[in-house]
Amino acid sequence: MRVRCDLNISLDGYAAPAPGSGTPDNPLGEDWSRLVAPYVATRTFQSTVLGNHDTGTAGVNDRYARGYFEGTGAEIMGAGKFGLHIFGDDPDWRGWWGDDPPFHQPVFVLTHTAPRPSIEMDGGTVFHFVSAPPTEVLAMAAEAAGGADVRIGGGPTMVRDYLRAGVIDQLHVAVTPIVLGQGEQLWDDLRHIDLDYTAFSEAGEDGVSHLTFTRRDLDDTRPGDTQHGGTT
């Protein structure tokens, strides 16, 4: 089992927009749309997340997008990714992804508003809401994954917690060539974290740079061979 993480970040290191930057019509904000545009354009995202088959871009970006969905048995995500920062007062809120989310596995949502009842969705996705230290939640997810990889799904605050705990085996960041100047930084308080990893880079379409960091004590297989890269 590996603990994997995939994020989109800007050239200046922002992995999420600033709080309150959205609008009622666009709750995630313009910055988020720009940040994830290359990922959203891929054939994999269009098909797997939006249900738009036979459309979208191929190539390097799409290969990493495919890797995001491969080889995992459970995911851990923050409350923001599930949408609780916007819809936390709505008892009927079931996430952004419709009746059949693209995860098809147990998803553990870290939230201070737990306990909340688990939500069973079509296609095998079950959202569990937990309030516990990150390493305890990882143990829950590892057991649920049954030997498959565990994906740390973001946002960046939670990813930093897991990086500081030293438990992320492979981190892939897709660097979108935009400068946001504000938002939530991935690299804050992570000085010298790179010393624990080997790095592999690959150029994607539209100027996207795919950087994969693999723990030095693991076999460093290029993500281009394993397809264990992706974005979220």
C-alpha positions, -999 to +999 in steps of 0.1 A: +000+000+000+011+035-008-002+068+004-006+091-026-016+126-032-023+147-063-029+184-064-031+213-089-010+243-079-002+276-095+033+288-104+034+307-071+024+276-051-013+282-044-034+251-044-068+266-034-084+300-038-087+325-010-116+320+013-146+340+002-134+345-033-164+328-048-198+341-057-233+326-054-231+318-091-196+305-090-189+293-054-154+280-061-143+313-077-126+322-110-092+314-096-102+277-090-116+274-126-083+287-140-062+265-118-079+232-127-087+241-164-061+217-179-073+188-157-110+195-164-102+195-202-088+160-202-107+131-217-105+112-183-121+141-163-148+147-190-157+110-190-152+099-154-165+130-136-189+147-161-201+117-181-191+134-214-177+105-234-157+108-266-145+143-258-116+160-240-078+162-245-055+132-246-017+132-240+004+137-209-022+156-189-048+129-196-024+101-186-019+117-152-056+122-148-062+085-155-036+077-129-055+096-103-083+070-104-061+039-106-049+016-079-066+032-048-090+016-024-099+046-002-097+084-002-093+110+026-105+145+018-110+177+037-144+193+045-138+219+018-134+194-010-167+179+000-183+213+001-190+216+038-174+251+039-203+263+017-231+238+023-224+227+059-258+238+072-276+219+045-285+184+059-293+172+024-259+181+009-243+151-007-213+166-024-205+181-058-206+149-079-242+138-083-257+104-074-227+084-087-195+102-076-163+091-094-145+076-064-163+042-062-147+034-028-149+045+008-141+083+013-133+096+047-142+133+051-122+151+078-145+177+094-150+194+127-187+190+123-186+152+127-204+131+137-226+131+106-243+100+092-224+082+065-238+086+029-240+057+006-239+067-031-244+048-063-213+031-077-198+021-044-188+055-030-195+058+007-188+091+025-178+088+061-174+119+082-148+118+109-132+142+134-099+126+145-061+132+141-049+127+105-029+096+113-059+079+129-080+086+099-052+072+077-054+040+097-091+038+091-087+044+054-058+019+051-080-008+066-109+001+043-085+000+013-077-036+019-041-034+006-048-009-022-033+026-021-049+054-001-053+087-018-050+120+001-075+140-018-069+175-005-073+204+002-038+218+008-042+223+046-048+186+050-021+176+026+004+197+046-006+179+078+001+145+062+034+157+047+045+170+081+035+136+096+059+119+070+033+095+057+028+105+021+048+081-001+041+099-035+031+135-041+022+146-076+016+183-083+004+196-117+018+231-119-006+252-140+012+282-156-007+309-139+001+334-111-027+337-085-010+359-059-034+348-032-051+317-018-040+287+002-003+278-002+008+242-005+044+247+007+039+268+038+059+254+068+074+226+047+110+238+045+133+211+034+105+186+028+121+179-006+151+162+011+128+133+019+119+127-017+133+121-051+117+141-079+106+134-115+093+160-138+074+158-171+060+185-194+023+184-202+001+202-226-007+240-222+025+245-203+015+223-174+045+208-155+039+175-137+062+170-107+062+137-088+080+134-055+086+098-043+099+089-008+136+080-010+131+048+009+107+035-018+115+021-052+114+052-075+094+040-104+086+068-129+050+077-129+050+076-167+055+038-163+031+032-134+006+059-144+003+067-107+000+104-113-031+126-114-047+158-103-076+169-083 
